[in-house]
Amino acid sequence: MLLANEATYRSLSTFKSVDELNEAIKAHRQAHKLSDTERAVLDVISRYACKFPGVCYLSKNNIGEAVGKVRRTVIRACNRLEALGIIKQYETKRDGGDRRQSTNVIVVQAAKPVINYDEVVRNSDEQTDHAESAQTNEVTPDMSRHKTPSNKLNNINYINTYYKPFYARFKAFIHSTIGEGSQSLISRLYGVYLSHSKPLLAGNAFDKGSVEHIGFQALKAAVMATKNKRIKNLAGYFNGVLDRMLDKLYFGEMGELGGL
């Protein structure tokens, strides 16, 4: 555990100057699609990371006050920023006799190449090709009878995709509801899911099946919403739906563990 003092902050500093910090923030904003809240949180972090370039020791409560959001919303935003490689968070203890827990230190990272989600999707395709072929051969006549027209969303049967790997189910659902010419959209939507699920699955803190179930439910909710209203940015809408649904899982389980 690190001590909350100037020596620690100086050792964690990631930039030689504030100009370097500002350039990194600019690069991160260009490389990643951030929500308004995430952008606001990142701006506050960067403004309070100048004394030791890149190091911010402002509390989540104070960040929340600065951006007009509650503490747990700031926690979610910071967790996603960390999952994207934009920041790192370190727990610290007071540099005193009691050594009680102090405010987490947030350290802005040097800009790195953005994750190529198209490449992630291509790799996922390659990894699941053989599994999908084997599972297709095992489909029974009873299961195959459930095939329905792809243009009737409410009548779609998921039996044939239930036992597939999560990405295959994710992809099959989009193809069935939106159309075959949707690979670019699949990449964007699956990229949203990865950015949200990665911090929750790190260290096996949450059950993978539960996270995948919520991801699939959020995807269905977002796609079904397009049938009732005009949505210009489906990936952005899915991001909001998934964020709210995962909030319930994240803060529900953390609350049970006394982590809040």
RAZI-V284612 format. One record per pair of residues at least 12 apart in sequence whose C-alpha atoms are under 6 Angstrom apart, sorted by the first residue. I is the first residue (numbers start at 1). GAP is how many residues later the second one is. D is the distance in whole Angstrom. If there is no record, write none. Layout:
BEGIN
i=I gap=GAP d=D
i=I gap=GAP d=D
END
This chain:
BEGIN
i=1 gap=91 d=6
i=2 gap=90 d=5
i=3 gap=89 d=5
i=3 gap=90 d=5
i=3 gap=91 d=6
i=3 gap=92 d=5
i=4 gap=88 d=6
i=4 gap=89 d=6
i=4 gap=90 d=5
i=4 gap=91 d=6
i=10 gap=42 d=6
i=13 gap=39 d=6
i=13 gap=40 d=6
i=13 gap=41 d=5
i=13 gap=42 d=6
i=14 gap=40 d=6
i=15 gap=38 d=5
i=17 gap=36 d=6
i=18 gap=32 d=6
i=18 gap=35 d=6
i=24 gap=86 d=6
i=24 gap=87 d=5
i=28 gap=83 d=6
i=31 gap=83 d=6
i=38 gap=39 d=5
i=54 gap=53 d=5
i=54 gap=54 d=5
i=55 gap=51 d=6
i=55 gap=52 d=5
i=56 gap=49 d=6
i=56 gap=50 d=5
i=57 gap=48 d=5
i=59 gap=44 d=6
i=83 gap=116 d=6
i=86 gap=23 d=5
i=87 gap=20 d=5
i=87 gap=21 d=4
i=87 gap=22 d=5
i=88 gap=18 d=6
i=88 gap=19 d=5
i=89 gap=16 d=6
i=89 gap=17 d=5
i=90 gap=14 d=5
i=90 gap=15 d=5
i=91 gap=13 d=5
i=92 gap=12 d=6
i=117 gap=70 d=6
i=117 gap=74 d=6
i=118 gap=69 d=5
i=150 gap=26 d=5
i=189 gap=46 d=5
i=218 gap=23 d=6
i=218 gap=24 d=5
i=222 gap=16 d=5
END
